[in-house]
Amino acid sequence: MGGGNYGGRVADETRMRPIGWWLKEADARLDNAFDQALRGSGVDRRGWQVLSSLSRGPVSQEELLTSLGSFAPAPVLTETVSDFKDRGWVEEHAGLLRLTVQGTNQQEALAPVVAGVRRQVSAALPQADYVTLVQLLARLTEGLAR
């Protein structure tokens, strides 16, 4: 790592932190940014992921849990889907989950809020660095899967 300052921490301190610390810290700060942005909406980061996934089209609950499994444990996602059904945002028909009109409206209302969080990430990490970071994290996860 080169010189520089990362969020008020000097470069020497960054060398002392293991990669796991940075991954957990980044995830916690992303959660916090989403929590603050979505405050008052009744939706958290995981809820947004459910709404966003279902906005792309109907899927079975199993497919939804599999696709979002790295973001949250199945019981958390199942509870979110159940809550959204109770709110009238999600319905199940022929074994497929889909957004209702109210769910679509909620997802569309929250999309600009989530875009704001994404802009915050972009401001902290320019596009070329973002792409590099994602590529490096993909290589790391693939390497650890062996």
C-alpha positions in Angstrom: 0.0 0.0 0.0 1.2 3.4 -0.8 1.2 6.5 1.2 -1.9 8.5 1.8 -4.7 8.8 4.2 -7.7 6.5 4.4 -10.6 8.1 6.2 -8.3 9.7 8.8 -6.1 6.7 9.3 -2.5 6.9 8.2 -1.0 4.5 5.8 1.1 2.7 8.5 -2.1 1.9 10.4 -3.7 0.4 7.2 -0.8 -2.0 6.8 -1.5 -3.3 10.3 -5.1 -4.1 9.7 -5.8 -7.5 8.1 -8.0 -7.8 5.0 -10.8 -9.4 7.0 -11.0 -6.3 9.2 -11.4 -4.0 6.1 -14.0 -6.3 4.6 -16.1 -6.3 7.7 -15.6 -2.5 8.3 -16.6 -1.8 4.7 -19.7 -3.9 5.0 -20.7 -2.3 8.3 -20.3 1.1 6.8 -22.3 0.2 3.8 -25.0 -1.1 6.1 -24.9 2.1 8.0 -25.1 4.2 4.9 -28.2 2.2 3.7 -29.8 2.4 7.2 -29.4 6.1 7.3 -30.6 6.6 3.7 -33.6 4.3 4.1 -34.5 5.5 7.6 -38.3 5.9 8.0 -39.1 3.8 4.9 -39.5 0.6 6.8 -36.9 -1.1 4.7 -33.3 -1.9 5.4 -30.5 -3.0 3.1 -31.7 -6.6 3.0 -35.3 -5.4 2.4 -34.1 -3.3 -0.5 -32.3 -6.3 -2.0 -35.5 -8.3 -1.9 -37.5 -5.5 -3.5 -34.8 -4.9 -6.1 -34.6 -8.6 -6.9 -38.3 -9.0 -7.3 -38.5 -5.9 -9.4 -36.7 -7.8 -12.1 -39.5 -10.4 -12.3 -41.1 -13.2 -10.4 -39.0 -15.9 -8.8 -39.5 -18.8 -6.4 -38.7 -18.2 -2.8 -35.9 -20.8 -3.1 -34.3 -18.8 -6.1 -34.6 -15.6 -4.1 -32.9 -17.1 -1.1 -30.2 -18.6 -3.2 -29.5 -15.4 -5.1 -29.4 -13.3 -1.9 -27.8 -15.9 0.3 -24.5 -14.1 0.6 -26.2 -11.0 1.8 -28.3 -12.5 4.6 -29.2 -15.8 6.1 -32.3 -17.6 4.8 -34.3 -17.0 7.9 -33.8 -13.3 7.7 -34.7 -13.2 4.1 -37.8 -15.4 4.7 -38.9 -13.1 7.5 -38.4 -10.1 5.2 -40.5 -11.7 2.5 -43.2 -12.6 5.0 -43.2 -9.0 6.3 -43.5 -7.6 2.8 -46.4 -10.0 2.1 -48.1 -8.7 5.3 -47.6 -5.1 4.0 -49.1 -6.0 0.6 -45.9 -5.4 -1.2 -45.2 -9.1 -2.2 -47.6 -11.8 -3.3 -47.0 -15.4 -4.2 -48.8 -17.0 -7.2 -48.1 -20.5 -8.6 -45.0 -20.8 -6.4 -43.5 -17.5 -7.6 -43.0 -14.4 -5.6 -43.7 -11.1 -7.3 -44.1 -7.4 -6.3 -47.6 -6.1 -6.1 -48.5 -2.6 -7.4 -47.7 -1.3 -3.9 -44.4 -3.2 -3.8 -43.5 -1.8 -7.2 -44.3 1.7 -6.0 -42.2 1.2 -2.9 -39.3 -0.1 -4.9 -39.5 2.8 -7.4 -39.7 5.3 -4.5 -36.6 3.9 -2.9 -34.6 3.5 -6.1 -33.4 7.2 -6.0 -32.5 6.8 -2.3 -30.4 3.8 -3.0 -28.8 5.6 -6.0 -27.7 8.3 -3.5 -25.8 5.6 -1.5 -24.3 4.4 -4.7 -23.2 7.9 -5.5 -21.6 8.1 -2.1 -19.7 4.9 -2.8 -18.6 6.3 -6.2 -17.4 9.5 -4.6 -15.3 7.5 -2.2 -14.0 5.1 -4.8 -13.7 6.2 -8.4 -15.0 3.8 -11.1 -11.6 2.4 -12.2 -10.7 1.7 -8.5 -14.2 0.2 -7.9 -13.7 -2.2 -10.9 -10.3 -3.1 -9.7 -11.5 -3.7 -6.2 -14.4 -5.9 -7.4 -12.0 -7.9 -9.6 -9.6 -8.4 -6.7 -12.3 -9.5 -4.3 -13.6 -11.9 -6.9 -10.2 -13.4 -7.3 -9.8 -13.6 -3.5 -13.2 -15.4 -3.0 -12.5 -17.8 -5.9 -9.0 -18.5 -4.5 -10.4 -19.3 -1.1 -13.1 -21.5 -2.5 -10.5 -24.0 -3.7 
